[in-house]
C-alpha cells in the first residue's frame, strides 16, 4: 500500500495579510503614567543643555534614561547667546530646525501658526496672539526607543501647574490632550497632525476653535506648544523673566520662581527656558500619561486538510514488508492519524516556519480540518 504525500500547495485565496495596531504603556518602567513626584531631569552632557533637557523617572534604574526631551525655540533667538551679527542663537536654530522637519517647504519661512491655528476653518476665538505667527515654541519629543512606531493618539494627558504673573504658585492648572476623537487630522509632510487642546485622555473640554495650545504629530512623537498660549495660562513670576531657570521639586523655593512661561527677550546668555516646562510638571497633581503604538503585521495561512488527505503517515515505521503494508492490521480498513504540527516552505523548498498544535488533531477518511497558521512580525 503506498504512503500518502504530506504537502499542500497554498494559493492566494488561502493567505491573508493583516495589520493590527497594538498599544503598550509608554514609560520605561512599564507604566502609562508618570506622576509629579517621579519626574526629574535627565543627566545629559553639559554641551547639550543649551539645546534641550530630558525628562526621566526618579531612581537609579531610570534617571539616565530620557523618556522625553524638551526644547525651547524662539525665531528671534531670544533666551540664548547671540555672539555676533553672523551668529544665530540656539533657540533660533531649534525653531527653524523644527520648522524644516514639520512644515512644508512653502511654510518654513512663515513659521508656526499655533495660537492662530491655520488648520481650523477660522482663527480660534480666543488666541493669545493678536496677529501673525508664534515666535516662541516648546517642543516635547518622545524617546525613539519608547515610542515604537508612534505615540498613541487620544490616550494621553499632560497635567501642568504653575503660577500666575503675580507668582502665586499652583494658581493655574492645565489639562491637555489631542482632539483626534472629534476632528480629522491635518495632513503634513511629517504625517497626521492633531490639535492640542484643553481636555484629558482624548476627551475635549475646550476645542481648538476656541484655544489651540499646540500641535501633536503622533508619527514623529512630537508635541509642539505655543509659548504664547502657555504663558497666557501660567505666566510665572514676572520678576524672574530675565533670570536663567533652575529645576527643582515643588519644595524648592528657587525653582518655584520658574513655574511659568514668561520668557526674556535677552540674547546674552542661555536662559534654560526648557526647564520652565519641566518645572510645571512638579507641583502636586501634575502628571504625564502616554501610550505607545506599533503596527503588528501578521500573515495568516489556511491549510485545508480534506477527507482523503493525511490519513496515512510517511513515517517508515507505519508500514512493513516489501509491499509497504500498514503495520497495524486494525487500521487496514479505517486508518487513523494525528496531525501534530505544520511546516511552511518557500518556493525553493526551504522550511521558513514551524508550528505545533496545542493538541494532536485526529484525522481519518470521514473528517476534514482547516488549520490556521499565523505568523506575526
Buried (B, 14 or more C-beta within 10 A) or exposed (E): EEBBEEEBEBEEEBEEEEEEEEBBBBBBEEBBBBBBEBBBBBEBEEEEBBBBBBBBBEEEEBBEBBBBBBBBBBBBBBBBBBEEEEEBBBBBBBBBBBBEBBBEEEBBEEBBBBBBBEBBEEBBEEBBBEEEBBBBBBBBBBBEEBBBBBBBBBBBBBBBBBBBBEBEBBBBBBBBBBBBBBBEBBEBEBBBBBBBBBBBEBEBEBBBBBBBBBBBBBBBBBBBBBBBBBBBBBBBBBEBBBBBBBBBBBEBEEBBBBBBBBBBEBBEBBBBBBBBBBBBBBBEEBBBBBBBBBEEEEBBBEBEBEEEBBBBBEEEEBBEEEEBEBEEEEBEEEBEBEBEEBEBEEEEEEEEBEBEEEEEBEBEEEBEBEBEBEEEE
